[in-house]
Amino acid sequence: MRGINEESGEYLGPSRKQNRREALEVLSLADALVALSENQLGKLPVPDTLLPHIADARRITSHIARKRQLAFLAKQMRRESDETLEAIRDAMDAGGAAARVETAQLHRAEAWRTRLLDDGDAALAELLDAYPEADRQRLRQLVRNALAERAKNKPPAAFRELFRELRGVFAAASLAAGEDAAAEEARLEDEADEPGDGDDAR
């Protein structure tokens, strides 16, 4: 941020150290945006002009090329106003809890997919104990198809579908848990509003 020389009244440019710090902050923000899912990104006030650059960075797998693209994305972001960047940061902070839940579900789906493929029926039985609403037949069929794909070096269609199925199981469980928690909270509030024995004694 620029200041003003109190004696001359001239604007003072930011120091080299400050410029570097701000550039690194924007680069860190760029990296965070690239790591978000499409759903998470869609909830943020990111200017449309930046979206193609974010998509380009996601597609690049080479470490050096990705680093170069991130630097280019950060350069484009620095052309935006401070208010725009702050709005993005604020929105990311506000959605942090939801993002962490979604990330946890992704990791859980990946871990369970690996277990189902490695341990078969034993892992499936454990999964169904934890998530009884899951579709046993559907999961078993997807595991069987994914294993067949792997054995024959076929495209991983069932492998990916198994991941989506597991995500759906965990998302439904989280939703149900949230609804149960909300219902329990409402019940407790109703009980708190009702006069108890202590109220009658007053």
JOKANOR-V282429 format. One line per field, one symbol per residue. psi: psi as a letter, one per 40 degrees, with the letter a starting at -180 (. if undefined). Layout:
psi=???
This chain:
psi=hiahhdddeihhiiidddddddddddddddddddeiiddddeeifhiddddddddddddhdhdddddddddddddddeeiidddddddddddddedddddddddddddddddddddddebddddddddddgeeihddddddddddddddddefiifdddddddddddddddddddddddddddddddddddddihadddde.
